[in-house]
């Protein structure tokens, strides 16, 4: 898995007021109810983010991350993966007892795409219909974010942390992509992720790789004091990308 039960994301380098936060249920085009977390900044939105979690689905880490984005001035929706195979989480987010291992094999790219489209629709419905949207995924979600860089959804850019190239597929990127790579990731060798970057670049889109030497899988965590500088650099790169694609 990606983060410990008590993990929480580091603070962004800029901070503003959050107008709204909480959990909700989205309905995908195929009628699936999808658990999600939502956070909205007080400031007008120029870009939105859909957060794609690790294998555990809508873990509290990702609820907190949606709020971090709102603090940075970016409305965000964090999705759960398991609306088609599991009941909605009673408390709004998945707890430590949820049997994600039984459900992850049943998650399909088509289901992910449909749920991400619902999140995009929610963001635009609450802000502006032409809002550019960026996916930001972690581990399992990072793999799908890289896959979506070459997909057909209306996305402005895609960001993935510690993904697996075999999940990302073979389609080259057609939109800007950021690959955040932990240098000591035991789950996926750095070389395999860099090879994926080269395949993604075949589509002509900008693909940025950020390798943090020695950093462990899931280093983007406020508890990792040794990696505070790396976390700050990730925020810098991520916000530079979202600022670049934002409506002005």
Helices and strands as residue ranges (DSSP letters): E 18-27, E 33-41, E 47-52, H 60-71, E 75-79, H 100-104, H 109-126, E 132-138, H 140-148, E 157-161, H 165-168, E 176-182, H 190-201, E 207-212, G 225-227, H 228-245
